[in-house]
Amino acid sequence: MYTRLRDLREDKDMNQTQVAKMLGMSQTGYSKYETGENDIPTAILIKLARFYDTSIDYLLGETNDPKRYK
């Protein structure tokens, strides 16, 4: 469901464990976001958008424009 999360993570040459640690959570919990098994809480979406310097809309697949509007 959230394939962009995986793509962005891989573009940074990071694994799920590293991103999960940055978010203060387990790798298993983070993995469930990438697969769409669990919905991503708003606070986590904000952290991920800031970390990847992209918009939440891009993360959620609502736009193909990764530009973050500040």
CNS distance restraints for C-alpha pairs under 8 A (distance, minus, plus):
assign (resid   1 and name CA) (resid  34 and name CA) 6.87 0.50 0.50
assign (resid   1 and name CA) (resid  35 and name CA) 5.76 0.50 0.50
assign (resid   1 and name CA) (resid  36 and name CA) 4.84 0.50 0.50
assign (resid   2 and name CA) (resid   6 and name CA) 7.29 0.50 0.50
assign (resid   2 and name CA) (resid  33 and name CA) 7.01 0.50 0.50
assign (resid   2 and name CA) (resid  34 and name CA) 5.11 0.50 0.50
assign (resid   2 and name CA) (resid  35 and name CA) 6.35 0.50 0.50
assign (resid   2 and name CA) (resid  36 and name CA) 6.05 0.50 0.50
assign (resid   2 and name CA) (resid  59 and name CA) 7.17 0.50 0.50
assign (resid   2 and name CA) (resid  60 and name CA) 6.74 0.50 0.50
assign (resid   2 and name CA) (resid  61 and name CA) 7.74 0.50 0.50
assign (resid   3 and name CA) (resid   7 and name CA) 6.26 0.50 0.50
assign (resid   3 and name CA) (resid  34 and name CA) 6.37 0.50 0.50
assign (resid   3 and name CA) (resid  35 and name CA) 7.54 0.50 0.50
assign (resid   4 and name CA) (resid   8 and name CA) 5.91 0.50 0.50
assign (resid   4 and name CA) (resid  58 and name CA) 7.98 0.50 0.50
assign (resid   4 and name CA) (resid  59 and name CA) 6.00 0.50 0.50
assign (resid   4 and name CA) (resid  60 and name CA) 7.94 0.50 0.50
assign (resid   4 and name CA) (resid  61 and name CA) 7.68 0.50 0.50
assign (resid   5 and name CA) (resid   9 and name CA) 6.06 0.50 0.50
assign (resid   5 and name CA) (resid  34 and name CA) 6.06 0.50 0.50
assign (resid   5 and name CA) (resid  59 and name CA) 6.57 0.50 0.50
assign (resid   6 and name CA) (resid  10 and name CA) 6.05 0.50 0.50
assign (resid   6 and name CA) (resid  34 and name CA) 6.26 0.50 0.50
assign (resid   7 and name CA) (resid  11 and name CA) 6.06 0.50 0.50
assign (resid   8 and name CA) (resid  12 and name CA) 6.53 0.50 0.50
assign (resid   8 and name CA) (resid  52 and name CA) 7.00 0.50 0.50
assign (resid   9 and name CA) (resid  13 and name CA) 6.51 0.50 0.50
assign (resid   9 and name CA) (resid  14 and name CA) 5.54 0.50 0.50
assign (resid   9 and name CA) (resid  15 and name CA) 6.93 0.50 0.50
assign (resid   9 and name CA) (resid  16 and name CA) 7.72 0.50 0.50
assign (resid   9 and name CA) (resid  19 and name CA) 7.59 0.50 0.50
assign (resid  10 and name CA) (resid  14 and name CA) 5.66 0.50 0.50
assign (resid  10 and name CA) (resid  15 and name CA) 7.09 0.50 0.50
assign (resid  14 and name CA) (resid  18 and name CA) 6.20 0.50 0.50
assign (resid  14 and name CA) (resid  19 and name CA) 6.97 0.50 0.50
assign (resid  15 and name CA) (resid  19 and name CA) 6.63 0.50 0.50
assign (resid  16 and name CA) (resid  20 and name CA) 5.94 0.50 0.50
assign (resid  16 and name CA) (resid  27 and name CA) 5.79 0.50 0.50
assign (resid  16 and name CA) (resid  30 and name CA) 6.87 0.50 0.50
assign (resid  16 and name CA) (resid  31 and name CA) 6.73 0.50 0.50
assign (resid  17 and name CA) (resid  21 and name CA) 6.09 0.50 0.50
assign (resid  17 and name CA) (resid  26 and name CA) 7.26 0.50 0.50
assign (resid  17 and name CA) (resid  27 and name CA) 4.81 0.50 0.50
assign (resid  18 and name CA) (resid  22 and name CA) 6.34 0.50 0.50
assign (resid  19 and name CA) (resid  23 and name CA) 6.31 0.50 0.50
assign (resid  19 and name CA) (resid  27 and name CA) 7.95 0.50 0.50
assign (resid  19 and name CA) (resid  30 and name CA) 7.82 0.50 0.50
assign (resid  20 and name CA) (resid  24 and name CA) 6.06 0.50 0.50
assign (resid  20 and name CA) (resid  25 and name CA) 5.12 0.50 0.50
assign (resid  20 and name CA) (resid  26 and name CA) 5.64 0.50 0.50
assign (resid  20 and name CA) (resid  27 and name CA) 5.25 0.50 0.50
assign (resid  20 and name CA) (resid  29 and name CA) 7.78 0.50 0.50
assign (resid  20 and name CA) (resid  30 and name CA) 5.68 0.50 0.50
assign (resid  21 and name CA) (resid  25 and name CA) 5.84 0.50 0.50
assign (resid  21 and name CA) (resid  26 and name CA) 6.95 0.50 0.50
assign (resid  21 and name CA) (resid  27 and name CA) 7.63 0.50 0.50
assign (resid  23 and name CA) (resid  44 and name CA) 7.29 0.50 0.50
assign (resid  23 and name CA) (resid  47 and name CA) 7.48 0.50 0.50
assign (resid  25 and name CA) (resid  29 and name CA) 6.67 0.50 0.50
assign (resid  25 and name CA) (resid  30 and name CA) 7.05 0.50 0.50
assign (resid  26 and name CA) (resid  30 and name CA) 6.37 0.50 0.50
assign (resid  27 and name CA) (resid  31 and name CA) 6.00 0.50 0.50
assign (resid  28 and name CA) (resid  32 and name CA) 6.46 0.50 0.50
assign (resid  29 and name CA) (resid  33 and name CA) 6.99 0.50 0.50
assign (resid  30 and name CA) (resid  34 and name CA) 6.78 0.50 0.50
assign (resid  31 and name CA) (resid  35 and name CA) 6.36 0.50 0.50
assign (resid  32 and name CA) (resid  36 and name CA) 5.92 0.50 0.50
assign (resid  32 and name CA) (resid  37 and name CA) 4.90 0.50 0.50
assign (resid  32 and name CA) (resid  38 and name CA) 5.37 0.50 0.50
assign (resid  33 and name CA) (resid  37 and name CA) 6.24 0.50 0.50
assign (resid  33 and name CA) (resid  38 and name CA) 5.34 0.50 0.50
assign (resid  33 and name CA) (resid  39 and name CA) 6.27 0.50 0.50
assign (resid  33 and name CA) (resid  40 and name CA) 5.97 0.50 0.50
assign (resid  40 and name CA) (resid  44 and name CA) 6.42 0.50 0.50
assign (resid  40 and name CA) (resid  45 and name CA) 6.38 0.50 0.50
assign (resid  41 and name CA) (resid  45 and name CA) 6.33 0.50 0.50
assign (resid  42 and name CA) (resid  46 and name CA) 6.23 0.50 0.50
assign (resid  43 and name CA) (resid  47 and name CA) 6.39 0.50 0.50
assign (resid  44 and name CA) (resid  48 and name CA) 6.10 0.50 0.50
assign (resid  45 and name CA) (resid  49 and name CA) 6.04 0.50 0.50
assign (resid  45 and name CA) (resid  56 and name CA) 6.42 0.50 0.50
assign (resid  45 and name CA) (resid  59 and name CA) 7.92 0.50 0.50
assign (resid  46 and name CA) (resid  50 and name CA) 6.19 0.50 0.50
assign (resid  46 and name CA) (resid  56 and name CA) 6.92 0.50 0.50
assign (resid  47 and name CA) (resid  51 and name CA) 5.99 0.50 0.50
assign (resid  48 and name CA) (resid  52 and name CA) 6.01 0.50 0.50
assign (resid  49 and name CA) (resid  53 and name CA) 5.57 0.50 0.50
assign (resid  49 and name CA) (resid  54 and name CA) 4.98 0.50 0.50
assign (resid  49 and name CA) (resid  55 and name CA) 5.50 0.50 0.50
assign (resid  49 and name CA) (resid  56 and name CA) 5.66 0.50 0.50
assign (resid  49 and name CA) (resid  59 and name CA) 7.24 0.50 0.50
assign (resid  50 and name CA) (resid  54 and name CA) 6.56 0.50 0.50
assign (resid  50 and name CA) (resid  55 and name CA) 7.94 0.50 0.50
assign (resid  53 and name CA) (resid  67 and name CA) 7.78 0.50 0.50
assign (resid  53 and name CA) (resid  68 and name CA) 6.32 0.50 0.50
assign (resid  54 and name CA) (resid  58 and name CA) 6.78 0.50 0.50
assign (resid  54 and name CA) (resid  59 and name CA) 7.57 0.50 0.50
assign (resid  54 and name CA) (resid  66 and name CA) 5.23 0.50 0.50
assign (resid  54 and name CA) (resid  67 and name CA) 5.49 0.50 0.50
assign (resid  54 and name CA) (resid  68 and name CA) 4.51 0.50 0.50
assign (resid  55 and name CA) (resid  59 and name CA) 6.54 0.50 0.50
assign (resid  55 and name CA) (resid  66 and name CA) 6.11 0.50 0.50
assign (resid  55 and name CA) (resid  67 and name CA) 6.30 0.50 0.50
assign (resid  55 and name CA) (resid  68 and name CA) 4.55 0.50 0.50
assign (resid  55 and name CA) (resid  69 and name CA) 7.01 0.50 0.50
assign (resid  56 and name CA) (resid  60 and name CA) 6.21 0.50 0.50
assign (resid  57 and name CA) (resid  61 and name CA) 6.13 0.50 0.50
assign (resid  57 and name CA) (resid  62 and name CA) 4.97 0.50 0.50
assign (resid  57 and name CA) (resid  63 and name CA) 5.86 0.50 0.50
assign (resid  58 and name CA) (resid  62 and name CA) 5.85 0.50 0.50
assign (resid  58 and name CA) (resid  63 and name CA) 5.12 0.50 0.50
assign (resid  58 and name CA) (resid  64 and name CA) 6.10 0.50 0.50
assign (resid  58 and name CA) (resid  65 and name CA) 6.41 0.50 0.50
assign (resid  58 and name CA) (resid  66 and name CA) 5.40 0.50 0.50
